[in-house]
Amino acid sequence: MGELKEVAAYRERVKADLGLPAETIIEAFHFGDSPGFADELAELVVSGPKRATVGWVAEAELDGDTLPEVGAHFIVLDGSGRPRCTIRTTETRRGPLMSVDEAFAWDEGEGDRTLAWWLDGHRRYFARRSQVIGLPFDENESELLFERFEVVHRAV
């Protein structure tokens, strides 16, 4: 299944509006592991509280996904695959789940934004992902990529 024409058109608009070179690669993705979760998280990005995310490096490598680097742009999709905004990575750090701090939990903008809520939610999330991809997840050993970002363009 190919990308929606709406995404390709939005990508070109972002490049033009931000003055990015035509050859700039801007991948599109959605947060979360279900359409409803993708909608919820995209709304948190667009409305402001979500300015960070975390991904499992082994899963990204297994899927052939590009790991974010500082300065990279990404289109955030909703659960229907429609663009909501474009983000630019401002910071990355690798480490295990248990290396997270209160500031990062707050910046991720989910739940009550506490470290306890963040750890509980992400333990459950990575347990689900572990089952789907068939790799064990260890909160003290599995390498995660912690990313902070800023919204640089809105789709609407």
DSSP file (Angstrom, degrees, kcal/mol; ACC not computed):
  #  RESIDUE AA STRUCTURE BP1 BP2  ACC     N-H-->O    O-->H-N    N-H-->O    O-->H-N    TCO  KAPPA ALPHA  PHI   PSI    X-CA   Y-CA   Z-CA
    1    1 A M              0   0    0      0, 0.0     3,-0.1     0, 0.0     2,-0.0   0.000 360.0 360.0 360.0 127.2    0.0    0.0    0.0
    2    2 A G        -     0   0    0      1,-0.1     2,-0.1     0, 0.0     3,-0.1  -0.226 360.0 -82.8 -84.5 173.2    1.5    3.3   -1.1
    3    3 A E        -     0   0    0      1,-0.1    -1,-0.1     2,-0.1     2,-0.0  -0.447  52.6 -97.9 -72.3 144.9    1.6    6.6    0.6
    4    4 A L    >>  -     0   0    0     77,-0.3     4,-1.5     1,-0.1     3,-1.1  -0.371  25.1-126.8 -60.9 141.0   -1.4    8.9    0.4
    5    5 A K  H 3> S+     0   0    0      1,-0.3     4,-2.6     2,-0.2     5,-0.2   0.843 111.2  64.7 -56.9 -32.5   -1.1   11.5   -2.3
    6    6 A E  H 3> S+     0   0    0      1,-0.2     4,-2.2     2,-0.2    -1,-0.3   0.852 100.2  50.3 -59.5 -35.5   -2.0   14.0    0.4
    7    7 A V  H <> S+     0   0    0     -3,-1.1     4,-2.7     2,-0.2    -1,-0.2   0.924 110.1  48.6 -70.0 -44.7    1.3   13.1    2.2
    8    8 A A  H  X S+     0   0    0     -4,-1.5     4,-1.8     2,-0.2    -2,-0.2   0.913 113.6  47.2 -62.1 -42.4    3.4   13.6   -0.9
    9    9 A A  H  X S+     0   0    0     -4,-2.6     4,-2.0     1,-0.2    -1,-0.2   0.909 112.4  49.6 -65.5 -41.9    1.8   16.9   -1.6
   10   10 A Y  H  X S+     0   0    0     -4,-2.2     4,-2.7    -5,-0.2    -2,-0.2   0.908 107.1  55.6 -63.3 -41.1    2.3   18.0    2.0
   11   11 A R  H  X S+     0   0    0     -4,-2.7     4,-2.3     1,-0.2    -1,-0.2   0.917 109.1  46.7 -57.6 -44.8    5.9   17.0    1.9
   12   12 A E  H  X S+     0   0    0     -4,-1.8     4,-2.2     1,-0.2    -1,-0.2   0.878 111.0  52.0 -66.9 -37.2    6.5   19.2   -1.1
   13   13 A R  H  X S+     0   0    0     -4,-2.0     4,-3.2     2,-0.2     5,-0.2   0.909 108.8  50.9 -64.3 -41.7    4.7   22.1    0.6
   14   14 A V  H  X S+     0   0    0     -4,-2.7     4,-2.8     2,-0.2     6,-0.3   0.938 109.5  49.9 -60.8 -47.7    6.9   21.7    3.7
   15   15 A K  H  X>S+     0   0    0     -4,-2.3     5,-2.3     1,-0.2     4,-0.8   0.925 115.3  43.6 -57.7 -44.9   10.1   21.8    1.7
   16   16 A A  H ><5S+     0   0    0     -4,-2.2     3,-0.6     3,-0.2    -2,-0.2   0.943 115.6  47.0 -66.3 -47.5    8.9   24.9   -0.1
   17   17 A D  H 3<5S+     0   0    0     -4,-3.2    -2,-0.2     1,-0.2    -1,-0.2   0.851 119.0  40.2 -65.1 -34.7    7.6   26.7    3.0
   18   18 A L  H 3<5S-     0   0    0     -4,-2.8    -1,-0.2    -5,-0.2    -2,-0.2   0.491 109.0-120.7 -93.0  -3.7   10.7   25.9    5.0
   19   19 A G  T <<5 +     0   0    0     -4,-0.8    -3,-0.2    -3,-0.6    -4,-0.1   0.831  54.7 161.6  69.0  32.1   13.1   26.6    2.2
   20   20 A L      < -     0   0    0     -5,-2.3    -1,-0.2    -6,-0.3    -2,-0.1  -0.588  47.2 -96.1 -84.8 147.1   14.5   23.0    2.3
   21   21 A P    >   -     0   0    0      0, 0.0     3,-2.1     0, 0.0    -1,-0.1  -0.278  32.5-116.8 -59.6 147.5   16.4   21.7   -0.8
   22   22 A A  T 3  S+     0   0    0      1,-0.3    -7,-0.1    -3,-0.1    -2,-0.1   0.810 114.0  57.8 -56.1 -32.4   14.3   19.6   -3.1
   23   23 A E  T 3  S+     0   0    0      2,-0.1    -1,-0.3     0, 0.0     2,-0.1   0.494  76.6 124.4 -81.1  -1.7   16.4   16.5   -2.4
   24   24 A T    <   -     0   0    0     -3,-2.1     2,-0.6     1,-0.1    -9,-0.1  -0.373  59.2-135.9 -59.9 130.2   15.7   16.7    1.3
   25   25 A I        +     0   0    0     -2,-0.1     2,-0.5     2,-0.0    48,-0.4  -0.804  24.2 179.9 -91.8 123.6   14.3   13.4    2.6
   26   26 A I        -     0   0    0     -2,-0.6    48,-0.2    46,-0.1     2,-0.1  -0.907  13.6-157.1-125.1 102.0   11.3   13.8    4.9
   27   27 A E  E     -a   74   0A   0     46,-0.7    48,-2.8    -2,-0.5     2,-0.4  -0.438   7.7-137.8 -76.8 152.3    9.9   10.5    6.0
   28   28 A A  E     +a   75   0A   0     46,-0.2     2,-0.3    -2,-0.1    48,-0.2  -0.887  32.7 152.8-110.4 142.6    6.4   10.1    7.3
   29   29 A F  E     -a   76   0A   0     46,-2.5    48,-3.1    -2,-0.4     2,-0.4  -0.954  32.8-127.7-155.4 170.0    5.4    8.1   10.3
   30   30 A H        -     0   0    0     -2,-0.3     2,-0.1    46,-0.2    48,-0.1  -0.970  22.4-123.7-125.8 147.8    2.8    7.7   13.0
   31   31 A F  S    S+     0   0    0     46,-0.5     3,-0.3    -2,-0.4    11,-0.1  -0.471  71.9  21.7 -77.5 157.3    3.4    7.5   16.8
   32   32 A G  S    S-     0   0    0      1,-0.2    -2,-0.1    -2,-0.1     6,-0.0  -0.058  85.9 -88.1  81.7-178.5    1.9    4.5   18.7
   33   33 A D  S    S+     0   0    0      1,-0.0    -1,-0.2     0, 0.0     3,-0.1   0.067  99.3  42.7-125.3  24.0    0.9    1.1   17.7
   34   34 A S  S  > S-     0   0    0     -3,-0.3     4,-2.7     1,-0.1     5,-0.2  -0.969  83.9-108.9-158.4 157.9   -2.8    1.5   16.7
   35   35 A P  H  > S+     0   0    0      0, 0.0     4,-2.3     0, 0.0    44,-0.4   0.907 119.1  49.1 -58.1 -42.2   -4.8    4.1   14.7
   36   36 A G  H  > S+     0   0    0      2,-0.2     4,-2.3     1,-0.2     5,-0.1   0.907 112.6  46.9 -64.3 -41.4   -6.5    5.4   17.8
   37   37 A F  H  > S+     0   0    0      2,-0.2     4,-2.7     1,-0.2     5,-0.2   0.890 110.4  53.5 -66.7 -39.5   -3.2    5.8   19.7
   38   38 A A  H  X S+     0   0    0     -4,-2.7     4,-2.5     2,-0.2    -7,-0.3   0.909 109.6  48.7 -61.0 -42.3   -1.7    7.5   16.6
   39   39 A D  H  X S+     0   0    0     -4,-2.3     4,-2.1    -5,-0.2    -2,-0.2   0.937 112.3  48.4 -60.9 -47.3   -4.5   10.0   16.6
   40   40 A E  H  X S+     0   0    0     -4,-2.3     4,-1.6     1,-0.2    -2,-0.2   0.921 115.1  43.2 -60.5 -46.6   -4.1   10.7   20.3
   41   41 A L  H  X S+     0   0    0     -4,-2.7     4,-1.8     2,-0.2    -1,-0.2   0.880 111.1  54.1 -71.8 -37.5   -0.4   11.2   20.1
   42   42 A A  H  X S+     0   0    0     -4,-2.5     4,-2.7    -5,-0.2    -1,-0.2   0.907 108.0  51.6 -61.1 -40.0   -0.5   13.3   16.9
   43   43 A E  H  X S+     0   0    0     -4,-2.1     4,-2.9     1,-0.2    -1,-0.2   0.889 106.7  53.3 -64.1 -38.5   -3.0   15.6   18.7
   44   44 A L  H  X S+     0   0    0     -4,-1.6     6,-1.8     2,-0.2     4,-1.0   0.855 111.0  47.3 -64.0 -34.2   -0.6   15.9   21.6
   45   45 A V  H  < S+     0   0    0     -4,-1.8     3,-0.4     2,-0.2    -2,-0.2   0.957 115.5  43.6 -69.4 -50.4    2.2   17.0   19.2
   46   46 A V  H  < S+     0   0    0     -4,-2.7    -2,-0.2     1,-0.2    -3,-0.2   0.888 115.9  47.7 -63.5 -40.1    0.0   19.5   17.3
   47   47 A S  H  < S-     0   0    0     -4,-2.9    -1,-0.2    -5,-0.2    -2,-0.2   0.647 116.7-110.7 -82.3 -14.0   -1.5   20.9   20.5
   48   48 A G  S  < S+     0   0    0     -4,-1.0    -3,-0.1    -3,-0.4    -4,-0.1  -0.025  88.9  92.4 124.7 -36.4    1.8   21.3   22.3
   49   49 A P  S    S+     0   0    0      0, 0.0     2,-0.8     0, 0.0    -4,-0.2   0.828  73.3  77.3 -72.3 -26.6    2.6   19.1   25.3
   50   50 A K        +     0   0    0     -6,-1.8    58,-0.2    59,-0.2    -2,-0.2  -0.715  42.9 142.2 -88.5 110.3    4.3   16.3   23.4
   51   51 A R        +     0   0    0     56,-3.4    98,-2.1    -2,-0.8     2,-0.3   0.092  61.2  48.3-130.6  19.3    7.9   17.3   22.5
   52   52 A A  E     +B  148   0A   0     55,-0.5     2,-0.3    96,-0.2    96,-0.2  -0.984  54.0 177.8-154.2 159.5    9.7   14.1   23.0
   53   53 A T  E     -B  147   0A   0     94,-2.5    94,-3.0    -2,-0.3     2,-0.4  -0.963  15.3-142.4-155.5 168.3    9.4   10.4   22.1
   54   54 A V  E     -B  146   0A   0     -2,-0.3     2,-0.3    92,-0.2    92,-0.2  -0.999  14.2-172.7-139.7 140.9   11.3    7.2   22.6
   55   55 A G  E     -B  145   0A   0     90,-1.9    90,-3.1    -2,-0.4     2,-0.6  -0.955  30.3-112.3-133.9 154.1   11.9    4.2   20.2
   56   56 A W  E  >  -B  144   0A   0     -2,-0.3     4,-2.1    88,-0.2     3,-0.3  -0.760  22.2-151.1 -86.3 117.2   13.4    0.8   20.5
   57   57 A V  H  > S+     0   0    0     86,-1.9     4,-2.6    -2,-0.6     5,-0.2   0.890  94.0  53.7 -58.4 -44.2   16.5    0.7   18.4
   58   58 A A  H  > S+     0   0    0     85,-0.6     4,-2.3     1,-0.2    -1,-0.2   0.878 109.3  48.8 -61.6 -38.1   16.3   -3.1   17.7
   59   59 A E  H  > S+     0   0    0     -3,-0.3     4,-2.3     2,-0.2     6,-0.2   0.921 111.0  49.7 -67.9 -43.1   12.7   -2.7   16.4
   60   60 A A  H  X>S+     0   0    0     -4,-2.1     5,-2.5     1,-0.2     4,-0.8   0.922 112.8  47.4 -60.7 -43.6   13.7    0.2   14.1
   61   61 A E  H ><5S+     0   0    0     -4,-2.6     3,-0.6     1,-0.2    -1,-0.2   0.905 111.0  51.3 -64.7 -41.1   16.6   -1.8   12.7
   62   62 A L  H 3<5S+     0   0    0     -4,-2.3    -1,-0.2     1,-0.2    -2,-0.2   0.881 114.4  43.7 -61.7 -39.3   14.4   -4.8   12.2
   63   63 A D  H 3<5S-     0   0    0     -4,-2.3    -1,-0.2    -5,-0.1    -2,-0.2   0.547 111.5-120.3 -83.3  -8.4   11.8   -2.7   10.3
   64   64 A G  T <<5 +     0   0    0     -4,-0.8    -3,-0.2    -3,-0.6     2,-0.1   0.737  57.1 160.3  74.0  22.3   14.5   -0.8    8.3
   65   65 A D      < -     0   0    0     -5,-2.5     2,-0.4    -6,-0.2    -1,-0.2  -0.445  45.1-111.5 -77.8 150.2   13.4    2.5    9.8
   66   66 A T        -     0   0    0     -2,-0.1    -1,-0.1     1,-0.0     3,-0.0  -0.687  28.9-132.7 -78.6 127.5   15.6    5.6    9.8
   67   67 A L        -     0   0    0     -2,-0.4    -1,-0.0     1,-0.1   -10,-0.0  -0.665  31.7-104.2 -80.2 136.2   16.7    6.5   13.3
   68   68 A P        -     0   0    0      0, 0.0     2,-0.3     0, 0.0    -1,-0.1  -0.287  36.8-169.2 -62.4 141.9   16.3   10.3   13.9
   69   69 A E    >   -     0   0    0     -3,-0.0     3,-2.5    20,-0.0    20,-0.3  -0.933  40.4 -80.6-125.2 153.3   19.3   12.5   13.9
   70   70 A V  T 3  S+     0   0    0     -2,-0.3    20,-0.2     1,-0.3     3,-0.1  -0.285 119.1  22.2 -54.9 131.0   19.5   16.1   15.1
   71   71 A G  T 3  S+     0   0    0     18,-3.1    -1,-0.3     1,-0.3     2,-0.1   0.209  90.9 131.5  95.4 -13.9   18.2   18.3   12.3
   72   72 A A    <   -     0   0    0     -3,-2.5    17,-2.6    16,-0.1     2,-0.4  -0.424  47.8-140.7 -73.3 147.2   16.1   15.6   10.6
   73   73 A H  E     - C   0  88A   0    -48,-0.4   -46,-0.7    15,-0.2     2,-0.3  -0.849  18.8-177.1-108.1 144.7   12.6   16.4    9.6
   74   74 A F  E     -aC  27  87A   0     13,-2.2    13,-2.9    -2,-0.4     2,-0.5  -0.999  24.0-130.3-141.0 141.0    9.6   13.9    9.9
   75   75 A I  E     -aC  28  86A   0    -48,-2.8   -46,-2.5    -2,-0.3     2,-0.6  -0.808  22.7-141.8 -89.4 127.1    6.0   14.2    8.9
   76   76 A V  E     -aC  29  85A   0      9,-3.0     8,-3.1    -2,-0.5     9,-1.1  -0.809  19.3-161.2 -91.5 123.2    3.7   13.1   11.8
   77   77 A L  E     - C   0  83A   0    -48,-3.1   -46,-0.5    -2,-0.6   -35,-0.1  -0.694  10.6-130.8-100.8 154.3    0.7   11.2   10.5
   78   78 A D    >   -     0   0    0      4,-2.4     3,-1.8    -2,-0.3   -39,-0.1  -0.270  46.1 -81.9 -87.9-173.8   -2.6   10.5   12.3
   79   79 A G  T 3  S+     0   0    0    -44,-0.4   -43,-0.1     1,-0.3   -42,-0.1   0.640 130.8  54.4 -67.6 -14.6   -4.2    7.0   12.5
   80   80 A S  T 3  S-     0   0    0      2,-0.1    -1,-0.3   -45,-0.1    -3,-0.0   0.400 120.4-106.2 -96.2   0.0   -5.7    7.4    9.0
   81   81 A G  S <  S+     0   0    0     -3,-1.8   -77,-0.3     1,-0.3    -2,-0.1   0.636  75.2 137.8  85.0  14.7   -2.3    8.2    7.5
   82   82 A R        -     0   0    0    -76,-0.1    -4,-2.4     1,-0.1    -1,-0.3  -0.740  58.6-106.9 -95.4 142.5   -3.0   11.9    7.0
   83   83 A P  E     +C   77   0A   0      0, 0.0    -6,-0.2     0, 0.0     3,-0.1  -0.433  36.7 171.0 -70.0 137.7   -0.3   14.5    7.8
   84   84 A R  E     -     0   0A   0     -8,-3.1    71,-2.6     1,-0.5    72,-0.5   0.698  62.2 -32.1-110.5 -38.2   -0.8   16.6   10.9
   85   85 A C  E     -CD  76 154A   0     -9,-1.1    -9,-3.0    69,-0.3    -1,-0.5  -0.974  53.1-108.9-167.9 174.3    2.5   18.4   11.2
   86   86 A T  E     -CD  75 153A   0     67,-3.0    66,-2.7    -2,-0.3    67,-1.4  -0.980  29.8-163.9-120.0 135.6    6.3   18.2   10.5
   87   87 A I  E     -CD  74 151A   0    -13,-2.9   -13,-2.2    -2,-0.4     2,-0.4  -0.810   9.3-147.7-114.4 157.1    8.8   17.9   13.4
   88   88 A R  E     -CD  73 150A   0     62,-2.5    62,-1.9    -2,-0.3     2,-0.2  -0.996  24.6-120.4-124.2 128.6   12.5   18.6   13.5
   89   89 A T  E     + D   0 149A   0    -17,-2.6   -18,-3.1    -2,-0.4    60,-0.3  -0.490  31.9 173.9 -69.1 129.3   14.7   16.5   15.8
   90   90 A T  E     +     0   0A   0     58,-2.6     2,-0.3     1,-0.4    59,-0.2   0.597  64.0   9.5-110.3 -18.2   16.5   18.7   18.3
   91   91 A E  E     - D   0 148A   0     57,-1.5    57,-2.5   -22,-0.1    -1,-0.4  -0.966  56.6-172.3-162.1 141.7   18.2   16.1   20.5
   92   92 A T  E     + D   0 147A   0     -2,-0.3     2,-0.3    55,-0.2    55,-0.2  -0.982   5.8 174.0-136.3 153.2   18.9   12.4   20.7
   93   93 A R  E     - D   0 146A   0     53,-2.0    53,-3.5    -2,-0.3     2,-0.4  -0.966  19.8-140.5-154.2 139.8   20.3   10.1   23.3
   94   94 A R  E     + D   0 145A   0     -2,-0.3    51,-0.2    51,-0.2    49,-0.1  -0.830  43.2 113.4-103.5 143.9   20.6    6.3   23.5
   95   95 A G  E     - D   0 144A   0     49,-1.9    49,-2.5    -2,-0.4    46,-0.1  -0.946  60.9 -70.8 174.5 173.3   20.1    4.4   26.7
   96   96 A P    >   -     0   0    0      0, 0.0     3,-2.2     0, 0.0     4,-0.2  -0.334  51.2 -99.8 -79.4 166.8   17.8    1.8   28.4
   97   97 A L  G >  S+     0   0    0     45,-0.4     3,-1.6    41,-0.3    43,-0.2   0.878 121.2  59.1 -50.2 -43.9   14.3    2.5   29.6
   98   98 A M  G 3  S+     0   0    0     41,-2.0    -1,-0.3     1,-0.3    42,-0.1   0.462  89.5  72.7 -73.9   0.7   15.5    2.9   33.2
   99   99 A S  G <  S+     0   0    0     -3,-2.2    -1,-0.3     2,-0.1    -2,-0.2   0.453  72.8 114.4 -90.6   0.2   17.8    5.8   32.2
  100  100 A V    <   -     0   0    0     -3,-1.6     2,-0.2    -4,-0.2    19,-0.0  -0.318  52.1-154.0 -68.7 152.0   14.8    8.1   31.6
  101  101 A D     >  -     0   0    0      1,-0.1     4,-2.1    -2,-0.0     3,-0.3  -0.757  30.7 -99.7-122.2 173.4   14.4   11.1   33.9
  102  102 A E  H  > S+     0   0    0     -2,-0.2     4,-2.3     1,-0.2     5,-0.2   0.854 118.7  57.1 -60.5 -37.3   11.5   13.2   35.1
  103  103 A A  H  > S+     0   0    0      1,-0.2     4,-2.4     2,-0.2    -1,-0.2   0.902 108.1  46.5 -63.7 -40.5   12.2   16.0   32.5
  104  104 A F  H  > S+     0   0    0     -3,-0.3     4,-1.8     2,-0.2    -1,-0.2   0.923 110.4  52.6 -68.1 -42.6   12.0   13.6   29.6
  105  105 A A  H  X>S+     0   0    0     -4,-2.1     4,-0.6     1,-0.2     5,-0.5   0.906 111.8  47.3 -57.6 -41.8    8.8   12.1   31.0
  106  106 A W  H ><5S+     0   0    0     -4,-2.3     3,-1.3     1,-0.2    -1,-0.2   0.934 110.5  51.5 -63.2 -46.9    7.3   15.6   31.2
  107  107 A D  H 3<5S+     0   0    0     -4,-2.4   -56,-3.4     1,-0.3   -55,-0.5   0.753  97.5  66.3 -66.1 -24.3    8.4   16.5   27.7
  108  108 A E  H 3<5S-     0   0    0     -4,-1.8    -1,-0.3   -57,-0.2    -2,-0.2   0.768  94.1-150.6 -71.1 -21.6    6.8   13.4   26.2
  109  109 A G  T <<5 +     0   0    0     -3,-1.3     2,-0.3    -4,-0.6   -59,-0.2   0.623  44.0 131.5  73.3  16.3    3.5   15.0   27.2
  110  110 A E    > < -     0   0    0     -5,-0.5     3,-2.0   -61,-0.1    -1,-0.2  -0.692  62.9 -17.6-105.0 156.4    1.5   11.8   27.9
  111  111 A G  T 3  S-     0   0    0      1,-0.3     7,-0.0    -2,-0.3     0, 0.0  -0.210 127.5 -24.7  56.2-137.9   -0.7   10.8   30.8
  112  112 A D  T 3  S-     0   0    0      2,-0.1    -1,-0.3     1,-0.0     3,-0.1   0.375  87.2-121.4 -89.5   6.1   -0.1   12.9   33.9
  113  113 A R    <   +     0   0    0     -3,-2.0     2,-0.2     1,-0.2    -2,-0.1   0.602  67.0 134.7  68.5  15.8    3.4   13.6   32.7
  114  114 A T     >  -     0   0    0     -4,-0.1     4,-2.4     1,-0.1    -1,-0.2  -0.545  67.5-118.6 -90.1 161.3    5.1   12.0   35.7
  115  115 A L  H  > S+     0   0    0      2,-0.2     4,-2.9     1,-0.2     5,-0.2   0.899 114.7  53.3 -62.6 -41.8    8.0    9.6   35.7
  116  116 A A  H  > S+     0   0    0      2,-0.2     4,-2.2     1,-0.2    -1,-0.2   0.928 111.4  45.0 -61.1 -45.9    5.9    6.9   37.3
  117  117 A W  H  > S+     0   0    0      2,-0.2     4,-2.7     1,-0.2     5,-0.2   0.931 113.6  51.2 -62.5 -44.9    3.2    7.2   34.7
  118  118 A W  H  X S+     0   0    0     -4,-2.4     4,-2.6     1,-0.2     5,-0.2   0.930 110.8  47.0 -59.0 -49.1    5.8    7.3   31.9
  119  119 A L  H  X S+     0   0    0     -4,-2.9     4,-2.3     2,-0.2     5,-0.2   0.923 113.4  48.3 -61.5 -44.7    7.6    4.1   33.1
  120  120 A D  H  X S+     0   0    0     -4,-2.2     4,-1.9    -5,-0.2    -2,-0.2   0.944 114.3  45.7 -61.0 -48.5    4.3    2.2   33.6
  121  121 A G  H  X S+     0   0    0     -4,-2.7     4,-2.2     1,-0.2    -2,-0.2   0.885 115.4  45.9 -63.5 -40.1    3.0    3.2   30.1
  122  122 A H  H  X S+     0   0    0     -4,-2.6     4,-2.7    -5,-0.2     5,-0.2   0.809 107.5  56.4 -78.0 -29.5    6.3    2.5   28.3
  123  123 A R  H  X S+     0   0    0     -4,-2.3     4,-1.7    -5,-0.2    -1,-0.2   0.939 112.2  44.0 -61.4 -44.9    6.8   -0.9   30.1
  124  124 A R  H  X S+     0   0    0     -4,-1.9     4,-2.1    -5,-0.2    -2,-0.2   0.917 113.9  50.3 -65.0 -43.3    3.4   -1.9   28.7
  125  125 A Y  H  X S+     0   0    0     -4,-2.2     4,-2.5     1,-0.2    -2,-0.2   0.946 112.7  44.5 -61.1 -50.1    4.1   -0.5   25.3
  126  126 A F  H  X S+     0   0    0     -4,-2.7     4,-2.2     1,-0.2    -1,-0.2   0.799 109.5  56.8 -70.3 -26.5    7.4   -2.2   24.9
  127  127 A A  H  X S+     0   0    0     -4,-1.7     4,-1.7    -5,-0.2    -1,-0.2   0.914 109.3  46.9 -64.9 -42.5    6.0   -5.5   26.2
  128  128 A R  H  X S+     0   0    0     -4,-2.1     4,-2.0     2,-0.2    -2,-0.2   0.936 113.2  48.0 -62.7 -45.9    3.4   -5.3   23.4
  129  129 A R  H  X S+     0   0    0     -4,-2.5     4,-2.7     1,-0.2     5,-0.3   0.882 107.1  56.9 -63.6 -37.7    6.0   -4.5   20.8
  130  130 A S  H  X>S+     0   0    0     -4,-2.2     4,-1.6     1,-0.2     5,-0.8   0.908 108.0  47.6 -58.7 -43.2    8.2   -7.4   22.1
  131  131 A Q  H  <5S+     0   0    0     -4,-1.7    -1,-0.2     2,-0.2    -2,-0.2   0.894 113.1  48.8 -64.9 -40.7    5.3   -9.8   21.5
  132  132 A V  H  <5S+     0   0    0     -4,-2.0    -2,-0.2     1,-0.2    -1,-0.2   0.916 121.0  32.5 -67.8 -44.8    4.7   -8.4   18.0
  133  133 A I  H  <5S-     0   0    0     -4,-2.7    -1,-0.2     2,-0.2    -2,-0.2   0.586 102.5-124.9 -95.0  -9.2    8.3   -8.5   16.8
  134  134 A G  T  <5 +     0   0    0     -4,-1.6    -3,-0.2    -5,-0.3    -4,-0.1   0.764  67.4 122.9  76.0  25.0    9.5  -11.6   18.7
  135  135 A L      < -     0   0    0     -5,-0.8    -1,-0.3    -6,-0.3    -2,-0.2  -0.940  64.2-113.7-116.5 142.4   12.4  -10.0   20.5
  136  136 A P        -     0   0    0      0, 0.0     2,-0.5     0, 0.0    -9,-0.0  -0.486  25.9-147.7 -72.6 143.7   12.8   -9.9   24.3
  137  137 A F        -     0   0    0     -2,-0.2     2,-0.5     5,-0.1     3,-0.0  -0.957  13.0-173.4-113.8 129.8   12.7   -6.4   25.9
  138  138 A D    >>  -     0   0    0     -2,-0.5     4,-2.6     1,-0.1     3,-1.0  -0.981  18.4-150.4-123.4 119.2   14.8   -5.7   29.0
  139  139 A E  T 34 S+     0   0    0     -2,-0.5   -41,-2.0     1,-0.3   -42,-0.1   0.688  99.2  42.2 -64.6 -17.9   14.2   -2.4   30.7
  140  140 A N  T 34 S+     0   0    0    -43,-0.2    -1,-0.3   -44,-0.1    -3,-0.0   0.572 128.8  23.9-100.9 -12.4   17.8   -2.3   31.9
  141  141 A E  T <4 S+     0   0    0     -3,-1.0    -2,-0.2   -46,-0.1     2,-0.0   0.721  87.9 100.2-124.0 -37.3   19.5   -3.5   28.8
  142  142 A S  S  < S-     0   0    0     -4,-2.6     2,-0.4     1,-0.1   -45,-0.4  -0.336  73.2-121.4 -63.0 132.4   17.5   -2.9   25.6
  143  143 A E        -     0   0    0    -47,-0.1   -86,-1.9   -49,-0.1   -85,-0.6  -0.613  32.9-175.5 -81.9 126.7   18.8    0.1   23.8
  144  144 A L  E     -BD  56  95A   0    -49,-2.5   -49,-1.9    -2,-0.4     2,-0.6  -0.825  23.0-132.7-114.7 156.4   16.3    2.9   23.2
  145  145 A L  E     -BD  55  94A   0    -90,-3.1   -90,-1.9    -2,-0.3     2,-0.5  -0.951  18.4-158.4-110.6 113.5   16.6    6.2   21.3
  146  146 A F  E     -BD  54  93A   0    -53,-3.5   -53,-2.0    -2,-0.6     2,-0.4  -0.791  17.2-173.9 -90.1 127.8   15.3    9.1   23.3
  147  147 A E  E     -BD  53  92A   0    -94,-3.0   -94,-2.5    -2,-0.5     2,-0.4  -0.977  18.4-164.2-130.7 136.2   14.4   12.0   21.0
  148  148 A R  E     +BD  52  91A   0    -57,-2.5   -58,-2.6    -2,-0.4   -57,-1.5  -0.899  22.5 171.7-110.6 149.6   13.3   15.6   21.6
  149  149 A F  E     - D   0  89A   0    -98,-2.1     2,-0.3    -2,-0.4   -60,-0.2  -0.933  25.0-137.2-149.4 169.0   11.8   17.6   18.7
  150  150 A E  E     - D   0  88A   0    -62,-1.9   -62,-2.5    -2,-0.3     2,-0.5  -0.968  27.8-114.5-129.5 149.2   10.0   20.8   17.8
  151  151 A V  E     + D   0  87A   0     -2,-0.3   -64,-0.3   -64,-0.2     3,-0.1  -0.723  35.6 170.5 -80.7 126.1    7.0   21.3   15.5
  152  152 A V  E     +     0   0A   0    -66,-2.7     2,-0.3    -2,-0.5   -65,-0.2   0.505  63.7  19.8-115.0  -8.9    8.2   23.3   12.5
  153  153 A H  E     - D   0  86A   0    -67,-1.4   -67,-3.0  -135,-0.0     2,-0.4  -0.949  62.5-146.8-161.0 138.6    5.1   23.1   10.2
  154  154 A R  E     - D   0  85A   0     -2,-0.3   -69,-0.3   -69,-0.3   -70,-0.1  -0.884  13.0-142.3-109.3 142.3    1.4   22.4   10.6
  155  155 A A              0   0    0    -71,-2.6   -70,-0.2    -2,-0.4    -1,-0.1   0.804 360.0 360.0 -72.6 -29.7   -0.6   20.6    8.0
  156  156 A V              0   0    0    -72,-0.5    -1,-0.2    -3,-0.0   -71,-0.1   0.367 360.0 360.0-129.0 360.0   -3.7   22.7    8.6
